[in-house]
Amino acid sequence: MDAQGRGRAENIDPADQWVLNPDTGEYELRLTPSTPQSAVPGPRRAAPGGGTARSRKTPPDREARQAPGRAAPGREVPPPRRRRGAPEEPPARRGRGAAKKKSKSKKILMWTGGGLAFVLVAVSAGGYLYIKHLNDNITSVSDDGASTGGFSKDKAINILLIGTDKRTGSGNEGYGDSGSVGHADTTILLHVSKDRSNATALSIPRDLITDVPDCPTTQADGTSKVIPGTTGVRFNTSLGQGGRTPSCTARTVTELTGVTPDNFMVADFNAVKTLTTAVGGVDVCLAKDIKDPDSHLNLKKGTRHIEGETALAFVRTRHAVGFGGDLSRIALQQQFLSALMRKLKSNSTLTDPTKMVKVAEAGTKALTVDSQLDSIGKLKDLGLELGKLDVKNLTFTTVPVIDNPAEKVKATVVLNETTAPQVFSMIKNDVSFTAVKQKAAKEKAAVAARLKGTKSAAADVRVRIVNGGAESGSAQKTLAWLQNQEGVLKSENAGNAPAALAKTTLEYAADQAPQARRLAAIMGLSGSALKPGKSVLNSQGLPAMTLTLGKDFKGAGVPLTAASGSTPEGVQKSTADKVECAK
């Protein structure tokens, strides 16, 4: 019997042996000194003839000589654990010189997607054996070269989250299509900005008519197979149909949006049930009573607490909300994910070791990840990056679509060619859909103030242009455009910058601020692109500003970025910090 089995048999919760260290703020795996460590936190092992097995490090005679409650030299005895139901001991006073607790956000190790769900996995750094156990829970499939090769800590992150309609496990007979091979029933492209200040969760309708490209895939038996692409089909057929694997869905998303996922995660119906149960359920809001015999959802209006089967019914229902279609269900799923995010980042979850271990178990068992994300260590690194995000800056939106004009009975949708390209461009260029709510209001005001004030005439703007990562020849093209079309005659090409920059910047001295504002207006620079500093002498020995064209530069005459929060007209969005009521 494995360690988990022993824990269940003796009615001891593994999470009870994870103890909060008051000095560090971290949860630590505390096993009784006389207990050998097993693969997962568990109870003391029964020794032959009764009692408990002695530690290999403590001789029997020495163990017998030790007084109860006394520690052997060099050994720290963990504090006694409070029995369930017993009153909590008052916290000990801490001296002025005591160490402050570390931020609990450092224990956030992962978000996941499924049905769909975002999840946090928290494990103490000292619990190596438990981490090894979690590694064994993880299922992975080949990315077949469809990803970027995995996320990077110094770049924007794009994670593809796929929920399938495959019926696995008990209790799921009433959901999904009977005999389904597991189509891409729910798909979200999660984009996290390079600076981790904001994120966008873009839902892709399953009934969107699109093209599925040829897919080189690794089959279950290890063989390789190229599955021919198809045109003008439902997006959900990018998975399951004809043996297509999740890498085919990733390729389809790249073809559709122009964004290549760094990684992908897949989950079925069980994920929603097990994960919501692990966190103790979530609160959702209903603007009306919902009774849907198809999804088995029966809830009264108002705020309702849901988990397990009810949570799955909530994310599956569509006939009883909105217009009764897939787009209405997407809105419900986005509301559910927002509620789950708020619950996962709340103190009631992060400070409860029992709950966090349950989430760790449920999360790692519920998911299938790509081969670039196949260990708890990699998931931890991803989670630490994603954990930097404030939920109020996580925006949910949907690919803009319209009813398929080729159908008399409306069953599918097609891209809205007016607004969809702009949505894809904003994600590709790392532009926030919601104005990021800065913690430092003074800093935000100072940045905005750089664009306010008098502006010099274009003819009085003196600037050196250097290429700091833009396409080759960009400095000369920008020079020609500024001089010939914008009247910035005191400009010159100063060659390449000493180092490449991700963002285009304009550095200027204090007395050049009016010139900087004029050039920012001409080029569409944001206040954050303006860098107060010093001037540099140009080729004529006169003080000039320095315009460095970064990797984000799109070309002469092209405004650098859309303003954050300027979502295309008609595109619906919501943020994870706000409670939306299902209608």
PATITOR-768105 format. One record per residue (C-alpha): residue in one letter; x, y, z. Coordinates in steps of 0.5 Angstrom, whole numbers, plus 2048, in hexadecimal, padded with zeros to 3 digits. Example, Ala and Ser with C-alpha at 12.3 -4.5 7.8 and 13.67 -1.06 7.14 Angstrom:
! PATITOR-768105
@code=A x=819 y=7F7 z=810
@code=S x=81B y=7FE z=80E
This chain:
! PATITOR-768105
@code=M x=800 y=800 z=800
@code=D x=803 y=807 z=7FE
@code=A x=804 y=80D z=803
@code=Q x=7FD y=810 z=801
@code=G x=7FA y=809 z=802
@code=R x=7FD y=809 z=809
@code=G x=7FB y=810 z=80B
@code=R x=7F3 y=80E z=809
@code=A x=7F3 y=807 z=80D
@code=E x=7F6 y=80A z=813
@code=N x=7F1 y=811 z=812
@code=I x=7F7 y=816 z=813
@code=D x=7F7 y=81C z=80E
@code=P x=7FE y=81C z=80A
@code=A x=7FD y=824 z=80A
@code=D x=7FD y=824 z=812
@code=Q x=804 y=823 z=812
@code=W x=806 y=829 z=80E
@code=V x=807 y=82E z=814
@code=L x=807 y=836 z=813
@code=N x=80E y=838 z=815
@code=P x=80D y=83F z=819
@code=D x=814 y=842 z=818
@code=T x=814 y=841 z=810
@code=G x=80C y=841 z=80E
@code=E x=80E y=83A z=80A
@code=Y x=80A y=833 z=80B
@code=E x=80F y=82E z=80D
@code=L x=80E y=826 z=80D
@code=R x=80F y=824 z=814
@code=L x=80F y=81D z=815
@code=T x=810 y=81A z=81C
@code=P x=818 y=819 z=81E
@code=S x=817 y=812 z=81E
@code=T x=813 y=811 z=818
@code=P x=817 y=80F z=811
@code=Q x=814 y=814 z=80B
@code=S x=810 y=811 z=806
@code=A x=80E y=813 z=7FF
@code=V x=809 y=818 z=801
@code=P x=807 y=81B z=808
@code=G x=804 y=815 z=80C
@code=P x=803 y=812 z=813
@code=R x=808 y=80F z=817
@code=R x=809 y=807 z=815
@code=A x=807 y=802 z=81A
@code=A x=80D y=7FE z=81C
@code=P x=80D y=7F6 z=81D
@code=G x=80A y=7F5 z=824
@code=G x=806 y=7FC z=825
@code=G x=809 y=803 z=826
@code=T x=80D y=807 z=820
@code=A x=813 y=805 z=81C
@code=R x=819 y=809 z=81F
@code=S x=81D y=80D z=81B
@code=R x=823 y=80A z=818
@code=K x=827 y=810 z=81B
@code=T x=825 y=80F z=822
@code=P x=828 y=809 z=826
@code=P x=823 y=806 z=82A
@code=D x=827 y=807 z=831
@code=R x=828 y=80E z=82F
@code=E x=820 y=80F z=82D
@code=A x=81E y=80B z=834
@code=R x=823 y=810 z=838
@code=Q x=81F y=816 z=835
@code=A x=81A y=81A z=83A
@code=P x=813 y=81B z=836
@code=G x=813 y=821 z=833
@code=R x=81B y=822 z=833
@code=A x=81F y=823 z=82C
@code=A x=825 y=81F z=82B
@code=P x=82B y=824 z=82A
@code=G x=82B y=827 z=823
@code=R x=824 y=825 z=822
@code=E x=81D y=829 z=822
@code=V x=817 y=826 z=824
@code=P x=811 y=829 z=821
@code=P x=80C y=82C z=825
@code=P x=806 y=828 z=827
@code=R x=800 y=828 z=822
@code=R x=7F9 y=82A z=824
@code=R x=7F4 y=825 z=823
@code=R x=7EE y=826 z=81F
@code=G x=7E9 y=82A z=822
@code=A x=7ED y=82C z=828
@code=P x=7EE y=834 z=829
@code=E x=7F3 y=837 z=826
@code=E x=7F9 y=839 z=82A
@code=P x=7FA y=841 z=82B
@code=P x=800 y=843 z=826
@code=A x=807 y=844 z=82A
@code=R x=809 y=84B z=82B
@code=R x=80F y=84D z=826
@code=G x=815 y=851 z=828
@code=R x=816 y=857 z=825
@code=G x=81C y=854 z=822
@code=A x=819 y=84E z=81F
@code=A x=819 y=84D z=818
@code=K x=813 y=84F z=814
@code=K x=80F y=84A z=810
@code=K x=810 y=849 z=809
@code=S x=80B y=84A z=804
@code=K x=806 y=844 z=803
@code=S x=805 y=846 z=7FC
@code=K x=80C y=842 z=7FB
@code=K x=808 y=83C z=7FC
@code=I x=804 y=83D z=7F6
@code=L x=807 y=838 z=7F1
@code=M x=802 y=837 z=7EB
@code=W x=7FC y=839 z=7E7
@code=T x=7F8 y=833 z=7E3
@code=G x=7F3 y=833 z=7DE
@code=G x=7ED y=82E z=7DE
@code=G x=7E6 y=82E z=7DC
@code=L x=7E9 y=833 z=7DD
@code=A x=7ED y=835 z=7E4
@code=F x=7F2 y=839 z=7E6
@code=V x=7F6 y=835 z=7EC
@code=L x=7FB y=837 z=7F1
@code=V x=800 y=831 z=7F4
@code=A x=804 y=833 z=7FA
@code=V x=809 y=82F z=7FD
@code=S x=80E y=830 z=802
@code=A x=816 y=830 z=7FF
@code=G x=818 y=82B z=804
@code=G x=813 y=826 z=802
@code=Y x=817 y=823 z=7FD
@code=L x=814 y=81C z=7FE
@code=Y x=80D y=81F z=7FD
@code=I x=80F y=823 z=7F7
@code=K x=811 y=81C z=7F4
@code=H x=80A y=819 z=7F5
@code=L x=807 y=81F z=7F2
@code=N x=80C y=81E z=7EC
@code=D x=809 y=817 z=7EB
@code=N x=802 y=81A z=7EB
@code=I x=804 y=81E z=7E5
@code=T x=802 y=81B z=7DE
@code=S x=805 y=81E z=7D8
@code=V x=804 y=81D z=7D0
@code=S x=809 y=820 z=7CB
@code=D x=809 y=827 z=7C8
@code=D x=80B y=824 z=7C1
@code=G x=80E y=82B z=7C0
@code=A x=808 y=82F z=7C0
@code=S x=80A y=833 z=7C6
@code=T x=810 y=838 z=7C7
@code=G x=814 y=833 z=7CB
@code=G x=811 y=836 z=7D2
@code=F x=810 y=83C z=7D5
@code=S x=816 y=841 z=7D7
@code=K x=816 y=845 z=7DD
@code=D x=818 y=84B z=7DA
@code=K x=813 y=84B z=7D4
@code=A x=80B y=84C z=7D4
@code=I x=808 y=845 z=7D5
@code=N x=803 y=841 z=7D1
@code=I x=7FF y=83B z=7D4
@code=L x=7FA y=837 z=7D0
@code=L x=7F5 y=834 z=7D5
@code=I x=7F0 y=82F z=7D2
@code=G x=7EA y=82C z=7D5
@code=T x=7E8 y=825 z=7D1
@code=D x=7E1 y=822 z=7D1
@code=K x=7E3 y=81B z=7D2
@code=R x=7E0 y=817 z=7D7
@code=T x=7E5 y=814 z=7DC
@code=G x=7E3 y=812 z=7E3
@code=S x=7DD y=811 z=7E7
@code=G x=7D7 y=815 z=7E7
@code=N x=7D9 y=818 z=7E0
@code=E x=7D4 y=814 z=7DC
@code=G x=7CF y=81A z=7DB
@code=Y x=7D4 y=81F z=7D9
@code=G x=7D7 y=820 z=7D2
@code=D x=7D6 y=81C z=7CB
@code=S x=7D5 y=815 z=7CC
@code=G x=7DB y=811 z=7CA
@code=S x=7DF y=818 z=7C8
@code=V x=7E6 y=817 z=7C7
@code=G x=7E7 y=81D z=7CB
@code=H x=7E7 y=824 z=7C7
@code=A x=7E9 y=82B z=7C9
@code=D x=7E3 y=82C z=7CC
@code=T x=7E5 y=832 z=7D0
@code=T x=7EC y=836 z=7CE
@code=I x=7EF y=83C z=7D1
@code=L x=7F6 y=83F z=7CF
@code=L x=7F8 y=842 z=7D5
@code=H x=7FD y=848 z=7D4
@code=V x=801 y=84B z=7D9
@code=S x=805 y=851 z=7D8
@code=K x=80D y=852 z=7D8
@code=D x=80D y=856 z=7DE
@code=R x=808 y=852 z=7E2
@code=S x=803 y=858 z=7E3
@code=N x=7FD y=855 z=7DF
@code=A x=7FA y=84F z=7DB
@code=T x=7F5 y=84E z=7D6
@code=A x=7F1 y=847 z=7D6
@code=L x=7EE y=846 z=7CF
@code=S x=7E9 y=841 z=7CE
@code=I x=7E8 y=83E z=7C7
@code=P x=7E1 y=83C z=7C5
@code=R x=7E1 y=834 z=7C4
@code=D x=7DC y=835 z=7BE
@code=L x=7E0 y=83A z=7BB
@code=I x=7E1 y=839 z=7B3
@code=T x=7E9 y=838 z=7B2
@code=D x=7EE y=835 z=7AF
@code=V x=7F2 y=82F z=7B2
@code=P x=7F9 y=82E z=7AF
@code=D x=7FD y=828 z=7AE
@code=C x=7FF y=825 z=7B5
@code=P x=806 y=821 z=7B6
@code=T x=804 y=81D z=7BC
@code=T x=806 y=818 z=7C1
@code=Q x=801 y=812 z=7C2
@code=A x=800 y=80E z=7C8
@code=D x=804 y=809 z=7C6
@code=G x=80A y=80D z=7C5
@code=T x=809 y=80D z=7BD
@code=S x=80A y=814 z=7B9
@code=K x=804 y=816 z=7B4
@code=V x=802 y=81C z=7B0
@code=I x=7FB y=81D z=7B1
@code=P x=7F8 y=821 z=7AA
@code=G x=7F5 y=828 z=7AC
@code=T x=7EE y=82A z=7AA
@code=T x=7EB y=830 z=7A8
@code=G x=7E5 y=833 z=7AA
@code=V x=7E3 y=82F z=7B0
@code=R x=7E1 y=830 z=7B8
@code=F x=7E7 y=832 z=7BC
@code=N x=7E6 y=82D z=7C1
@code=T x=7E8 y=827 z=7BC
@code=S x=7EF y=82A z=7BC
@code=L x=7EF y=824 z=7C2
@code=G x=7ED y=81D z=7C2
@code=Q x=7EB y=81D z=7BB
@code=G x=7EE y=818 z=7B7
@code=G x=7F3 y=817 z=7BC
@code=R x=7F5 y=81E z=7BD
@code=T x=7F9 y=820 z=7C4
@code=P x=7F9 y=826 z=7C8
@code=S x=7FF y=828 z=7C3
@code=C x=7FA y=829 z=7BE
@code=T x=7F6 y=82E z=7C2
@code=A x=7FC y=832 z=7C3
@code=R x=7FE y=832 z=7BC
@code=T x=7F7 y=834 z=7BA
@code=V x=7F7 y=83A z=7BF
@code=T x=7FE y=83C z=7BC
@code=E x=7FA y=83C z=7B5
@code=L x=7F4 y=840 z=7B8
@code=T x=7F8 y=845 z=7BC
@code=G x=7FF y=846 z=7BA
@code=V x=801 y=844 z=7C1
@code=T x=805 y=83E z=7C2
@code=P x=803 y=83B z=7C9
@code=D x=809 y=83A z=7CE
@code=N x=806 y=834 z=7D1
@code=F x=7FF y=830 z=7D2
@code=M x=7FB y=82D z=7D7
@code=V x=7F5 y=828 z=7D6
@code=A x=7F0 y=826 z=7DB
@code=D x=7E9 y=822 z=7DB
@code=F x=7E3 y=823 z=7DF
@code=N x=7E6 y=820 z=7E5
@code=A x=7EA y=826 z=7E6
@code=V x=7E5 y=82B z=7E7
@code=K x=7E2 y=826 z=7EC
@code=T x=7E8 y=824 z=7F0
@code=L x=7EB y=82B z=7F0
@code=T x=7E5 y=82F z=7F3
@code=T x=7E4 y=82A z=7F8
@code=A x=7EC y=82A z=7FA
@code=V x=7EB y=832 z=7FB
@code=G x=7E5 y=831 z=7FF
@code=G x=7E0 y=834 z=7F9
@code=V x=7DF y=83B z=7F6
@code=D x=7DA y=840 z=7F6
@code=V x=7D6 y=842 z=7F0
@code=C x=7D1 y=847 z=7EF
@code=L x=7CA y=846 z=7EB
@code=A x=7C5 y=84B z=7E8
@code=K x=7C0 y=846 z=7E8
@code=D x=7BE y=83F z=7E9
@code=I x=7C1 y=83A z=7E5
@code=K x=7BE y=833 z=7E4
@code=D x=7C2 y=82F z=7DE
@code=P x=7C0 y=828 z=7DD
@code=D x=7C5 y=827 z=7D8
@code=S x=7CB y=829 z=7DD
@code=H x=7C7 y=827 z=7E3
@code=L x=7C8 y=82E z=7E6
@code=N x=7C3 y=830 z=7EB
@code=L x=7C4 y=837 z=7EF
@code=K x=7C0 y=83D z=7F1
@code=K x=7C2 y=844 z=7F0
@code=G x=7C7 y=847 z=7F4
@code=T x=7CE y=845 z=7F7
@code=R x=7CF y=83E z=7F7
@code=H x=7D5 y=83A z=7FA
@code=I x=7D6 y=834 z=7F5
@code=E x=7DB y=82E z=7F4
@code=G x=7DC y=827 z=7F2
@code=E x=7D6 y=825 z=7ED
@code=T x=7D3 y=82C z=7EE
@code=A x=7D9 y=82F z=7EC
@code=L x=7D9 y=82B z=7E5
@code=A x=7D2 y=82C z=7E4
@code=F x=7D3 y=833 z=7E4
@code=V x=7D9 y=834 z=7DF
@code=R x=7D5 y=82F z=7DB
@code=T x=7CE y=832 z=7DA
@code=R x=7CC y=837 z=7D4
@code=H x=7C5 y=836 z=7D3
@code=A x=7C3 y=839 z=7D9
@code=V x=7C7 y=840 z=7D8
@code=G x=7C8 y=845 z=7D3
@code=F x=7C6 y=843 z=7CC
@code=G x=7C7 y=83C z=7CE
@code=G x=7CD y=83B z=7CA
@code=D x=7D4 y=839 z=7CB
@code=L x=7D6 y=841 z=7CB
@code=S x=7D1 y=841 z=7D1
@code=R x=7D5 y=83B z=7D5
@code=I x=7DC y=83F z=7D3
@code=A x=7D9 y=845 z=7D8
@code=L x=7D7 y=840 z=7DD
@code=Q x=7DE y=83C z=7DD
@code=Q x=7E2 y=843 z=7DD
@code=Q x=7DD y=845 z=7E3
@code=F x=7DF y=83E z=7E7
@code=L x=7E7 y=83F z=7E5
@code=S x=7E6 y=846 z=7E8
@code=A x=7E3 y=843 z=7EF
@code=L x=7E8 y=83E z=7EF
@code=M x=7EE y=842 z=7EE
@code=R x=7EB y=847 z=7F4
@code=K x=7EB y=841 z=7F8
@code=L x=7F2 y=83E z=7F7
@code=K x=7F5 y=844 z=7F8
@code=S x=7F1 y=846 z=7FF
@code=N x=7F4 y=845 z=805
@code=S x=7EF y=83F z=807
@code=T x=7F3 y=83B z=802
@code=L x=7FA y=83D z=802
@code=T x=7FA y=83C z=80A
@code=D x=7F7 y=836 z=80A
@code=P x=7FC y=830 z=809
@code=T x=7F7 y=82B z=809
@code=K x=7F3 y=82E z=803
@code=M x=7FA y=830 z=800
@code=V x=7FC y=828 z=800
@code=K x=7F5 y=826 z=7FD
@code=V x=7F6 y=82B z=7F8
@code=A x=7FD y=829 z=7F6
@code=E x=7FA y=822 z=7F5
@code=A x=7F4 y=824 z=7F1
@code=G x=7F8 y=828 z=7ED
@code=T x=7FD y=824 z=7EB
@code=K x=7F8 y=81E z=7EA
@code=A x=7F3 y=822 z=7E6
@code=L x=7F8 y=824 z=7E0
@code=T x=7FC y=822 z=7DA
@code=V x=801 y=827 z=7D8
@code=D x=806 y=827 z=7D2
@code=S x=80D y=824 z=7D3
@code=Q x=810 y=82B z=7D4
@code=L x=80C y=82B z=7DB
@code=D x=80D y=824 z=7DD
@code=S x=80F y=825 z=7E4
@code=I x=80D y=829 z=7EB
@code=G x=814 y=82D z=7EA
@code=K x=812 y=830 z=7E4
@code=L x=80B y=831 z=7E6
@code=K x=80D y=834 z=7EC
@code=D x=812 y=839 z=7E8
@code=L x=80B y=83B z=7E4
@code=G x=807 y=83C z=7EA
@code=L x=80C y=840 z=7ED
@code=E x=80C y=845 z=7E7
@code=L x=804 y=844 z=7E6
@code=G x=804 y=846 z=7EE
@code=K x=806 y=84D z=7ED
@code=L x=800 y=84F z=7E9
@code=D x=7FA y=852 z=7ED
@code=V x=7F4 y=84F z=7EB
@code=K x=7F1 y=856 z=7EA
@code=N x=7F5 y=857 z=7E4
@code=L x=7F3 y=850 z=7E1
@code=T x=7EE y=852 z=7DC
@code=F x=7E9 y=84C z=7D9
@code=T x=7E7 y=84D z=7D2
@code=T x=7E5 y=849 z=7CC
@code=V x=7E7 y=849 z=7C4
@code=P x=7E2 y=84E z=7C1
@code=V x=7DE y=84A z=7BC
@code=I x=7D7 y=84A z=7B8
@code=D x=7D2 y=845 z=7B6
@code=N x=7D4 y=841 z=7B0
@code=P x=7D1 y=845 z=7AA
@code=A x=7D1 y=83E z=7A6
@code=E x=7CC y=83B z=7AB
@code=K x=7C4 y=83C z=7AB
@code=V x=7C4 y=838 z=7B2
@code=K x=7C9 y=83C z=7B6
@code=A x=7CE y=836 z=7B9
@code=T x=7D5 y=839 z=7B8
@code=V x=7D8 y=840 z=7B8
@code=V x=7DE y=843 z=7B4
@code=L x=7E3 y=848 z=7B6
@code=N x=7E1 y=84F z=7B6
@code=E x=7E6 y=852 z=7B1
@code=T x=7E5 y=859 z=7B3
@code=T x=7E7 y=858 z=7BB
@code=A x=7EB y=851 z=7BB
@code=P x=7F1 y=853 z=7B8
@code=Q x=7F2 y=859 z=7BD
@code=V x=7F1 y=854 z=7C3
@code=F x=7F6 y=84F z=7C0
@code=S x=7FB y=855 z=7BF
@code=M x=7FA y=857 z=7C6
@code=I x=7FC y=851 z=7C9
@code=K x=802 y=850 z=7C4
@code=N x=805 y=856 z=7C6
@code=D x=804 y=856 z=7CD
@code=V x=7FE y=85B z=7CE
@code=S x=7FA y=85B z=7D4
@code=F x=7F2 y=85B z=7D3
@code=T x=7F1 y=85E z=7D9
@code=A x=7F5 y=865 z=7DC
@code=V x=7FA y=861 z=7E1
@code=K x=7F8 y=864 z=7E8
@code=Q x=7FE y=866 z=7EB
@code=K x=800 y=865 z=7F2
@code=A x=804 y=86C z=7F2
@code=A x=7FF y=871 z=7F0
@code=K x=804 y=876 z=7F0
@code=E x=809 y=873 z=7EB
@code=K x=803 y=872 z=7E7
@code=A x=801 y=879 z=7E7
@code=A x=809 y=87B z=7E6
@code=V x=809 y=877 z=7DF
@code=A x=803 y=87A z=7DD
@code=A x=805 y=881 z=7DE
@code=R x=80B y=880 z=7D9
@code=L x=806 y=881 z=7D4
@code=K x=803 y=887 z=7D6
@code=G x=805 y=88E z=7D5
@code=T x=808 y=892 z=7CF
@code=K x=80B y=88F z=7C9
@code=S x=810 y=892 z=7C5
@code=A x=80F y=893 z=7BD
@code=A x=811 y=88D z=7B9
@code=A x=817 y=891 z=7B6
@code=D x=81A y=892 z=7BD
@code=V x=81A y=88B z=7BF
@code=R x=822 y=888 z=7BF
@code=V x=822 y=881 z=7BF
@code=R x=827 y=87B z=7BE
@code=I x=824 y=875 z=7BC
@code=V x=827 y=86E z=7BE
@code=N x=825 y=867 z=7BC
@code=G x=825 y=863 z=7C3
@code=G x=822 y=85D z=7C0
@code=A x=81D y=85F z=7BB
@code=E x=81D y=85C z=7B4
@code=S x=823 y=85D z=7B0
@code=G x=823 y=864 z=7AC
@code=S x=81D y=867 z=7B1
@code=A x=822 y=86D z=7B3
@code=Q x=823 y=86F z=7AC
@code=K x=81B y=86E z=7AA
@code=T x=819 y=872 z=7B1
@code=L x=81E y=878 z=7AF
@code=A x=81B y=878 z=7A8
@code=W x=814 y=878 z=7AA
@code=L x=815 y=87D z=7B0
@code=Q x=819 y=882 z=7AB
@code=N x=815 y=881 z=7A5
@code=Q x=80E y=881 z=7A8
@code=E x=80E y=883 z=7AF
@code=G x=813 y=889 z=7AE
@code=V x=818 y=887 z=7B4
@code=L x=81E y=88A z=7B0
@code=K x=823 y=88A z=7B6
@code=S x=823 y=882 z=7B6
@code=E x=828 y=87D z=7B4
@code=N x=82A y=876 z=7B4
@code=A x=82F y=874 z=7B9
@code=G x=830 y=86D z=7B7
@code=N x=82F y=867 z=7BC
@code=A x=82D y=868 z=7C4
@code=P x=833 y=865 z=7C9
@code=A x=82D y=85F z=7CB
@code=A x=827 y=85D z=7C9
@code=L x=820 y=85F z=7CC
@code=A x=81A y=85C z=7CC
@code=K x=816 y=862 z=7CC
@code=T x=817 y=869 z=7C8
@code=T x=819 y=86F z=7CC
@code=L x=81B y=876 z=7CC
@code=E x=820 y=879 z=7D1
@code=Y x=820 y=880 z=7D2
@code=A x=823 y=886 z=7D6
@code=A x=81E y=88A z=7DA
@code=D x=81E y=890 z=7D6
@code=Q x=81D y=88B z=7D0
@code=A x=816 y=889 z=7D3
@code=P x=812 y=88D z=7CE
@code=Q x=816 y=88A z=7C8
@code=A x=814 y=883 z=7CB
@code=R x=80D y=884 z=7CB
@code=R x=80D y=887 z=7C4
@code=L x=811 y=880 z=7C2
@code=A x=80C y=87C z=7C6
@code=A x=806 y=87F z=7C3
@code=I x=809 y=87E z=7BC
@code=M x=80B y=877 z=7BD
@code=G x=805 y=874 z=7C2
@code=L x=80A y=873 z=7C8
@code=S x=807 y=872 z=7CF
@code=G x=809 y=876 z=7D5
@code=S x=80D y=86F z=7D7
@code=A x=811 y=870 z=7D1
@code=L x=814 y=877 z=7D3
@code=K x=81A y=876 z=7D7
@code=P x=81C y=87D z=7DB
@code=G x=824 y=87D z=7DB
@code=K x=829 y=880 z=7D7
@code=S x=82A y=883 z=7D0
@code=V x=830 y=880 z=7CB
@code=L x=834 y=885 z=7C7
@code=N x=832 y=883 z=7BF
@code=S x=837 y=883 z=7B9
@code=Q x=837 y=88B z=7B9
@code=G x=839 y=88B z=7C1
@code=L x=832 y=88E z=7C3
@code=P x=82E y=88A z=7C9
@code=A x=828 y=885 z=7C6
@code=M x=823 y=880 z=7C9
@code=T x=825 y=879 z=7C7
@code=L x=81F y=875 z=7C4
@code=T x=821 y=86D z=7C5
@code=L x=81C y=869 z=7C0
@code=G x=81B y=862 z=7C5
@code=K x=819 y=85C z=7C3
@code=D x=811 y=85E z=7C3
@code=F x=812 y=863 z=7BE
@code=K x=80E y=861 z=7B8
@code=G x=810 y=866 z=7B2
@code=A x=810 y=86E z=7B1
@code=G x=80A y=871 z=7B1
@code=V x=807 y=86B z=7B5
@code=P x=804 y=86D z=7BC
@code=L x=808 y=869 z=7C1
@code=T x=803 y=866 z=7C5
@code=A x=7FB y=867 z=7C6
@code=A x=7FA y=86A z=7CD
@code=S x=7F9 y=865 z=7D3
@code=G x=7F1 y=864 z=7D4
@code=S x=7EF y=866 z=7CD
@code=T x=7EC y=85F z=7CB
@code=P x=7E9 y=85F z=7C4
@code=E x=7E1 y=862 z=7C4
@code=G x=7DC y=85D z=7C5
@code=V x=7E1 y=858 z=7C9
@code=Q x=7DE y=855 z=7CF
@code=K x=7E3 y=855 z=7D5
@code=S x=7E3 y=854 z=7DD
@code=T x=7E9 y=854 z=7E2
@code=A x=7EA y=84E z=7E7
@code=D x=7E9 y=853 z=7ED
@code=K x=7E2 y=854 z=7EC
@code=V x=7DC y=850 z=7ED
@code=E x=7D7 y=84F z=7E7
@code=C x=7D0 y=84C z=7E8
@code=A x=7CE y=847 z=7E2
@code=K x=7C8 y=849 z=7DF
